[in-house]
Amino acid sequence: SLPWNLIFCLIPPTTFFGGWLCFCFCLIFIGATTGIIADLAELFGCVCDIPDIITAISFVALGTSMPDLFASKVAATEDPTADASIVNVTGSNSVNVFLGLGLPWTLAALYWNLKPWDKEWAEEYWDVAKDLDGSNCVFIVPSANLGFSIVSFCCACCGAILLLVVRRRSLGGALGGPA
């Protein structure tokens, strides 16, 4: 842990500028650390001959979810109704979805909208390029597996809600015990 302590000692204290400087530095350090971890996971997958999608689903997702799991466990055991663990799960997943997907997609959309027309892009995405005026490119997201992902997510959400309803009716509390 010494290398991490030495790196993160560069973060200023929360007393500077009402904590905003610390917040901004933390975001920068988290982004840099995430980039390093993603590169290491990609290299690990390359060495073990594992496709990038499998590496992302297994190692990277597991690595980002484990801290949330432990924080939720601690919150659930210390709170009599386990409300804090629900807030932790909901908040961390919201941040993962909105920042982890929304921010890169927004930046990519802005980049490709500002990028001048590219012949290679037009050849790659000829079905979209034929409908454009030829001044700018657009950001393309192939939706090959999106339907399966949405159905899987909806099934998991319905199962979780059903489990909470059954626990509340049978045990008198959704998670930690009677409310």
Steps between C-alpha positions, in 0.01 A plus 500: 500500500802731526502593128131594519558705815786686333295572188185606682684720750496758219128553553444829689308508828126566504550835673624664176230680297216337691608150399460560126872479431517165678192382307648597162835338580322184613308483173824541303678233705206260475491548123874442469487194724207363300699544179796317648283215628326472162836479321625238745183295453539523124863390523402214730236389251753521217756290689239238593341514151164612641279722279454862616126457557556206738772693684269801535203299620693288747810671638425869455134472606596287799771746598261793493220317680692347790557829689128574467418153629712544812366851563143372465570208734636731767206738455251212519648352817524834680158638404196327655288548184790476248385817326858625470601194297217565251612862467859385445405251229264741327743790517806310383314339211355835398845653495634202304225527239474877468871580519642171376283488190350845463818705520706298249206478259440875526868575441510256207187655348652848530832382355342330199261791441791745488720270290499586129375245248723195485502270196595192705216569744255541211612165352471325837152638576368540147138438607509802731728713281258491205242696704744773614595818317874422497620777730544312829519144628274364775560267792382146426418245772425153359199357680565132433470381862296786642167313491636205696659734756176691552294182539755357746502823701119519512473135611756558776319816615161325509653212695655739751176692549306175539749379759467826696118478493502135614743575784299801615176300507642183653765638741367849564808669351657521157861461607614558856185409686172657606472867412 
